[in-house]
Amino acid sequence: MTVTVSNLQPIIAILAGILILIAPRLLNYIVAIYLIVVGLIGLGVLRHFS
């Protein structure tokens, strides 16, 4: 697997989402869930949403 910008963005989004979940505030949870979902869609894990 080659790492390109299109592969790197979803990975960064997932990592940022996980890190934001560590600091528990309502906005942080909303942003974290959004980042995780966008990351999963970008990696192709949730294919039917893209």
PyMOL Python script that loads the backbone (N, CA, C, O; Angstrom):
from pymol import cmd

cmd.read_pdbstr("""\
ATOM      1  N   MET A   1       0.848  -1.192   0.000  1.00  0.00           N
ATOM      2  CA  MET A   1       0.000   0.000   0.000  1.00  0.00           C
ATOM      3  C   MET A   1       0.880   1.237   0.000  1.00  0.00           C
ATOM      4  O   MET A   1       1.765   1.381   0.843  1.00  0.00           O
ATOM      5  N   THR A   2       0.636   2.113  -0.933  1.00  0.00           N
ATOM      6  CA  THR A   2       1.366   3.366  -0.971  1.00  0.00           C
ATOM      7  C   THR A   2       0.571   4.431  -0.234  1.00  0.00           C
ATOM      8  O   THR A   2      -0.658   4.466  -0.289  1.00  0.00           O
ATOM      9  N   VAL A   3       1.291   5.287   0.447  1.00  0.00           N
ATOM     10  CA  VAL A   3       0.647   6.348   1.223  1.00  0.00           C
ATOM     11  C   VAL A   3       0.637   7.615   0.377  1.00  0.00           C
ATOM     12  O   VAL A   3       1.686   8.158   0.031  1.00  0.00           O
ATOM     13  N   THR A   4      -0.568   8.073   0.050  1.00  0.00           N
ATOM     14  CA  THR A   4      -0.718   9.308  -0.708  1.00  0.00           C
ATOM     15  C   THR A   4      -1.470  10.323   0.149  1.00  0.00           C
ATOM     16  O   THR A   4      -1.880  10.014   1.268  1.00  0.00           O
ATOM     17  N   VAL A   5      -1.644  11.509  -0.369  1.00  0.00           N
ATOM     18  CA  VAL A   5      -2.358  12.545   0.371  1.00  0.00           C
ATOM     19  C   VAL A   5      -3.798  12.116   0.631  1.00  0.00           C
ATOM     20  O   VAL A   5      -4.355  12.385   1.695  1.00  0.00           O
ATOM     21  N   SER A   6      -4.395  11.445  -0.358  1.00  0.00           N
ATOM     22  CA  SER A   6      -5.783  11.012  -0.185  1.00  0.00           C
ATOM     23  C   SER A   6      -5.901   9.936   0.885  1.00  0.00           C
ATOM     24  O   SER A   6      -6.955   9.817   1.509  1.00  0.00           O
ATOM     25  N   ASN A   7      -4.860   9.152   1.117  1.00  0.00           N
ATOM     26  CA  ASN A   7      -4.863   8.169   2.204  1.00  0.00           C
ATOM     27  C   ASN A   7      -4.478   8.803   3.529  1.00  0.00           C
ATOM     28  O   ASN A   7      -4.913   8.342   4.584  1.00  0.00           O
ATOM     29  N   LEU A   8      -3.683   9.836   3.491  1.00  0.00           N
ATOM     30  CA  LEU A   8      -3.184  10.455   4.712  1.00  0.00           C
ATOM     31  C   LEU A   8      -4.247  11.288   5.422  1.00  0.00           C
ATOM     32  O   LEU A   8      -4.297  11.296   6.652  1.00  0.00           O
ATOM     33  N   GLN A   9      -5.087  11.979   4.681  1.00  0.00           N
ATOM     34  CA  GLN A   9      -6.120  12.821   5.293  1.00  0.00           C
ATOM     35  C   GLN A   9      -7.078  12.035   6.185  1.00  0.00           C
ATOM     36  O   GLN A   9      -7.330  12.465   7.311  1.00  0.00           O
ATOM     37  N   PRO A  10      -7.623  10.905   5.738  1.00  0.00           N
ATOM     38  CA  PRO A  10      -8.517  10.156   6.627  1.00  0.00           C
ATOM     39  C   PRO A  10      -7.814   9.627   7.875  1.00  0.00           C
ATOM     40  O   PRO A  10      -8.412   9.582   8.950  1.00  0.00           O
ATOM     41  N   ILE A  11      -6.574   9.235   7.742  1.00  0.00           N
ATOM     42  CA  ILE A  11      -5.825   8.735   8.900  1.00  0.00           C
ATOM     43  C   ILE A  11      -5.628   9.854   9.915  1.00  0.00           C
ATOM     44  O   ILE A  11      -5.793   9.641  11.116  1.00  0.00           O
ATOM     45  N   ILE A  12      -5.277  11.040   9.438  1.00  0.00           N
ATOM     46  CA  ILE A  12      -5.112  12.192  10.333  1.00  0.00           C
ATOM     47  C   ILE A  12      -6.439  12.549  10.978  1.00  0.00           C
ATOM     48  O   ILE A  12      -6.481  12.903  12.157  1.00  0.00           O
ATOM     49  N   ALA A  13      -7.530  12.458  10.212  1.00  0.00           N
ATOM     50  CA  ALA A  13      -8.850  12.774  10.768  1.00  0.00           C
ATOM     51  C   ALA A  13      -9.208  11.795  11.884  1.00  0.00           C
ATOM     52  O   ALA A  13      -9.737  12.200  12.919  1.00  0.00           O
ATOM     53  N   ILE A  14      -8.922  10.510  11.680  1.00  0.00           N
ATOM     54  CA  ILE A  14      -9.214   9.516  12.715  1.00  0.00           C
ATOM     55  C   ILE A  14      -8.364   9.782  13.953  1.00  0.00           C
ATOM     56  O   ILE A  14      -8.883   9.759  15.069  1.00  0.00           O
ATOM     57  N   LEU A  15      -7.074  10.032  13.776  1.00  0.00           N
ATOM     58  CA  LEU A  15      -6.196  10.309  14.917  1.00  0.00           C
ATOM     59  C   LEU A  15      -6.623  11.573  15.657  1.00  0.00           C
ATOM     60  O   LEU A  15      -6.634  11.600  16.888  1.00  0.00           O
ATOM     61  N   ALA A  16      -6.971  12.613  14.916  1.00  0.00           N
ATOM     62  CA  ALA A  16      -7.433  13.851  15.559  1.00  0.00           C
ATOM     63  C   ALA A  16      -8.724  13.601  16.320  1.00  0.00           C
ATOM     64  O   ALA A  16      -8.910  14.123  17.419  1.00  0.00           O
ATOM     65  N   GLY A  17      -9.610  12.812  15.748  1.00  0.00           N
ATOM     66  CA  GLY A  17     -10.852  12.489  16.431  1.00  0.00           C
ATOM     67  C   GLY A  17     -10.623  11.741  17.728  1.00  0.00           C
ATOM     68  O   GLY A  17     -11.262  12.036  18.738  1.00  0.00           O
ATOM     69  N   ILE A  18      -9.722  10.779  17.708  1.00  0.00           N
ATOM     70  CA  ILE A  18      -9.416  10.013  18.922  1.00  0.00           C
ATOM     71  C   ILE A  18      -8.782  10.911  19.973  1.00  0.00           C
ATOM     72  O   ILE A  18      -9.113  10.809  21.154  1.00  0.00           O
ATOM     73  N   LEU A  19      -7.877  11.789  19.560  1.00  0.00           N
ATOM     74  CA  LEU A  19      -7.233  12.698  20.511  1.00  0.00           C
ATOM     75  C   LEU A  19      -8.231  13.689  21.110  1.00  0.00           C
ATOM     76  O   LEU A  19      -8.144  14.025  22.291  1.00  0.00           O
ATOM     77  N   ILE A  20      -9.170  14.149  20.301  1.00  0.00           N
ATOM     78  CA  ILE A  20     -10.160  15.090  20.810  1.00  0.00           C
ATOM     79  C   ILE A  20     -11.088  14.408  21.816  1.00  0.00           C
ATOM     80  O   ILE A  20     -11.564  15.054  22.749  1.00  0.00           O
ATOM     81  N   LEU A  21     -11.352  13.105  21.636  1.00  0.00           N
ATOM     82  CA  LEU A  21     -12.201  12.383  22.588  1.00  0.00           C
ATOM     83  C   LEU A  21     -11.592  12.341  23.984  1.00  0.00           C
ATOM     84  O   LEU A  21     -12.314  12.168  24.966  1.00  0.00           O
ATOM     85  N   ILE A  22     -10.286  12.494  24.085  1.00  0.00           N
ATOM     86  CA  ILE A  22      -9.613  12.475  25.393  1.00  0.00           C
ATOM     87  C   ILE A  22     -10.019  13.702  26.219  1.00  0.00           C
ATOM     88  O   ILE A  22     -10.118  13.614  27.443  1.00  0.00           O
ATOM     89  N   ALA A  23     -10.255  14.843  25.559  1.00  0.00           N
ATOM     90  CA  ALA A  23     -10.670  16.068  26.254  1.00  0.00           C
ATOM     91  C   ALA A  23     -12.192  16.169  26.179  1.00  0.00           C
ATOM     92  O   ALA A  23     -12.726  16.672  25.190  1.00  0.00           O
ATOM     93  N   PRO A  24     -12.899  15.700  27.208  1.00  0.00           N
ATOM     94  CA  PRO A  24     -14.357  15.554  27.098  1.00  0.00           C
ATOM     95  C   PRO A  24     -15.157  16.852  27.284  1.00  0.00           C
ATOM     96  O   PRO A  24     -15.375  17.308  28.407  1.00  0.00           O
ATOM     97  N   ARG A  25     -15.568  17.408  26.209  1.00  0.00           N
ATOM     98  CA  ARG A  25     -16.515  18.509  26.189  1.00  0.00           C
ATOM     99  C   ARG A  25     -17.482  18.223  25.052  1.00  0.00           C
ATOM    100  O   ARG A  25     -17.134  17.497  24.121  1.00  0.00           O
ATOM    101  N   LEU A  26     -18.671  18.769  25.106  1.00  0.00           N
ATOM    102  CA  LEU A  26     -19.698  18.454  24.116  1.00  0.00           C
ATOM    103  C   LEU A  26     -19.231  18.762  22.697  1.00  0.00           C
ATOM    104  O   LEU A  26     -19.382  17.928  21.804  1.00  0.00           O
ATOM    105  N   LEU A  27     -18.672  19.935  22.481  1.00  0.00           N
ATOM    106  CA  LEU A  27     -18.200  20.289  21.144  1.00  0.00           C
ATOM    107  C   LEU A  27     -17.098  19.353  20.697  1.00  0.00           C
ATOM    108  O   LEU A  27     -17.035  18.965  19.531  1.00  0.00           O
ATOM    109  N   ASN A  28     -16.233  18.994  21.625  1.00  0.00           N
ATOM    110  CA  ASN A  28     -15.157  18.073  21.281  1.00  0.00           C
ATOM    111  C   ASN A  28     -15.700  16.722  20.830  1.00  0.00           C
ATOM    112  O   ASN A  28     -15.173  16.123  19.892  1.00  0.00           O
ATOM    113  N   TYR A  29     -16.755  16.235  21.493  1.00  0.00           N
ATOM    114  CA  TYR A  29     -17.358  14.965  21.083  1.00  0.00           C
ATOM    115  C   TYR A  29     -17.959  15.064  19.685  1.00  0.00           C
ATOM    116  O   TYR A  29     -17.802  14.157  18.867  1.00  0.00           O
ATOM    117  N   ILE A  30     -18.637  16.156  19.420  1.00  0.00           N
ATOM    118  CA  ILE A  30     -19.253  16.334  18.103  1.00  0.00           C
ATOM    119  C   ILE A  30     -18.184  16.374  17.014  1.00  0.00           C
ATOM    120  O   ILE A  30     -18.314  15.707  15.988  1.00  0.00           O
ATOM    121  N   VAL A  31     -17.142  17.144  17.232  1.00  0.00           N
ATOM    122  CA  VAL A  31     -16.069  17.250  16.252  1.00  0.00           C
ATOM    123  C   VAL A  31     -15.349  15.908  16.113  1.00  0.00           C
ATOM    124  O   VAL A  31     -14.994  15.512  15.003  1.00  0.00           O
ATOM    125  N   ALA A  32     -15.131  15.209  17.219  1.00  0.00           N
ATOM    126  CA  ALA A  32     -14.441  13.924  17.177  1.00  0.00           C
ATOM    127  C   ALA A  32     -15.238  12.895  16.382  1.00  0.00           C
ATOM    128  O   ALA A  32     -14.675  12.176  15.557  1.00  0.00           O
ATOM    129  N   ILE A  33     -16.529  12.820  16.623  1.00  0.00           N
ATOM    130  CA  ILE A  33     -17.356  11.866  15.882  1.00  0.00           C
ATOM    131  C   ILE A  33     -17.348  12.201  14.396  1.00  0.00           C
ATOM    132  O   ILE A  33     -17.261  11.304  13.556  1.00  0.00           O
ATOM    133  N   TYR A  34     -17.437  13.477  14.071  1.00  0.00           N
ATOM    134  CA  TYR A  34     -17.389  13.900  12.676  1.00  0.00           C
ATOM    135  C   TYR A  34     -16.064  13.495  12.022  1.00  0.00           C
ATOM    136  O   TYR A  34     -16.053  12.956  10.915  1.00  0.00           O
ATOM    137  N   LEU A  35     -14.968  13.754  12.699  1.00  0.00           N
ATOM    138  CA  LEU A  35     -13.661  13.422  12.137  1.00  0.00           C
ATOM    139  C   LEU A  35     -13.486  11.919  11.950  1.00  0.00           C
ATOM    140  O   LEU A  35     -12.924  11.482  10.946  1.00  0.00           O
ATOM    141  N   ILE A  36     -13.955  11.136  12.894  1.00  0.00           N
ATOM    142  CA  ILE A  36     -13.837   9.685  12.787  1.00  0.00           C
ATOM    143  C   ILE A  36     -14.674   9.168  11.617  1.00  0.00           C
ATOM    144  O   ILE A  36     -14.215   8.323  10.849  1.00  0.00           O
ATOM    145  N   VAL A  37     -15.903   9.676  11.481  1.00  0.00           N
ATOM    146  CA  VAL A  37     -16.763   9.233  10.381  1.00  0.00           C
ATOM    147  C   VAL A  37     -16.170   9.634   9.039  1.00  0.00           C
ATOM    148  O   VAL A  37     -16.147   8.826   8.110  1.00  0.00           O
ATOM    149  N   VAL A  38     -15.690  10.867   8.921  1.00  0.00           N
ATOM    150  CA  VAL A  38     -15.076  11.318   7.669  1.00  0.00           C
ATOM    151  C   VAL A  38     -13.843  10.476   7.357  1.00  0.00           C
ATOM    152  O   VAL A  38     -13.598  10.133   6.200  1.00  0.00           O
ATOM    153  N   GLY A  39     -13.074  10.147   8.377  1.00  0.00           N
ATOM    154  CA  GLY A  39     -11.900   9.307   8.170  1.00  0.00           C
ATOM    155  C   GLY A  39     -12.256   7.916   7.690  1.00  0.00           C
ATOM    156  O   GLY A  39     -11.608   7.385   6.787  1.00  0.00           O
ATOM    157  N   LEU A  40     -13.280   7.318   8.282  1.00  0.00           N
ATOM    158  CA  LEU A  40     -13.705   5.982   7.865  1.00  0.00           C
ATOM    159  C   LEU A  40     -14.269   5.989   6.447  1.00  0.00           C
ATOM    160  O   LEU A  40     -14.017   5.067   5.671  1.00  0.00           O
ATOM    161  N   ILE A  41     -15.030   7.023   6.110  1.00  0.00           N
ATOM    162  CA  ILE A  41     -15.550   7.141   4.750  1.00  0.00           C
ATOM    163  C   ILE A  41     -14.400   7.328   3.762  1.00  0.00           C
ATOM    164  O   ILE A  41     -14.404   6.744   2.678  1.00  0.00           O
ATOM    165  N   GLY A  42     -13.426   8.137   4.139  1.00  0.00           N
ATOM    166  CA  GLY A  42     -12.279   8.387   3.262  1.00  0.00           C
ATOM    167  C   GLY A  42     -11.436   7.152   3.028  1.00  0.00           C
ATOM    168  O   GLY A  42     -10.863   6.989   1.951  1.00  0.00           O
ATOM    169  N   LEU A  43     -11.350   6.276   4.025  1.00  0.00           N
ATOM    170  CA  LEU A  43     -10.597   5.037   3.863  1.00  0.00           C
ATOM    171  C   LEU A  43     -11.401   3.964   3.142  1.00  0.00           C
ATOM    172  O   LEU A  43     -10.851   2.930   2.763  1.00  0.00           O
ATOM    173  N   GLY A  44     -12.674   4.193   2.952  1.00  0.00           N
ATOM    174  CA  GLY A  44     -13.508   3.232   2.255  1.00  0.00           C
ATOM    175  C   GLY A  44     -14.150   2.202   3.147  1.00  0.00           C
ATOM    176  O   GLY A  44     -14.740   1.241   2.655  1.00  0.00           O
ATOM    177  N   VAL A  45     -14.048   2.381   4.463  1.00  0.00           N
ATOM    178  CA  VAL A  45     -14.648   1.429   5.395  1.00  0.00           C
ATOM    179  C   VAL A  45     -16.164   1.547   5.340  1.00  0.00           C
ATOM    180  O   VAL A  45     -16.865   0.536   5.401  1.00  0.00           O
ATOM    181  N   LEU A  46     -16.677   2.762   5.227  1.00  0.00           N
ATOM    182  CA  LEU A  46     -18.115   3.004   5.114  1.00  0.00           C
ATOM    183  C   LEU A  46     -18.413   3.390   3.666  1.00  0.00           C
ATOM    184  O   LEU A  46     -18.661   4.560   3.375  1.00  0.00           O
ATOM    185  N   ARG A  47     -18.391   2.428   2.774  1.00  0.00           N
ATOM    186  CA  ARG A  47     -18.499   2.701   1.335  1.00  0.00           C
ATOM    187  C   ARG A  47     -19.861   3.268   0.919  1.00  0.00           C
ATOM    188  O   ARG A  47     -19.921   4.096   0.010  1.00  0.00           O
ATOM    189  N   HIS A  48     -20.933   2.850   1.550  1.00  0.00           N
ATOM    190  CA  HIS A  48     -22.256   3.267   1.085  1.00  0.00           C
ATOM    191  C   HIS A  48     -22.611   4.706   1.465  1.00  0.00           C
ATOM    192  O   HIS A  48     -23.659   5.195   1.043  1.00  0.00           O
ATOM    193  N   PHE A  49     -21.784   5.396   2.237  1.00  0.00           N
ATOM    194  CA  PHE A  49     -22.039   6.800   2.564  1.00  0.00           C
ATOM    195  C   PHE A  49     -21.335   7.761   1.613  1.00  0.00           C
ATOM    196  O   PHE A  49     -21.693   8.937   1.542  1.00  0.00           O
ATOM    197  N   SER A  50     -20.356   7.277   0.894  1.00  0.00           N
ATOM    198  CA  SER A  50     -19.583   8.185   0.016  1.00  0.00           C
ATOM    199  C   SER A  50     -20.239   8.374  -1.329  1.00  0.00           C
ATOM    200  O   SER A  50     -19.718   9.102  -2.174  1.00  0.00           O
TER     201      SER A  50
END
""", "prot")
cmd.dss("prot")
cmd.show_as("cartoon", "prot")
cmd.util.cbc("prot")
cmd.orient("prot")
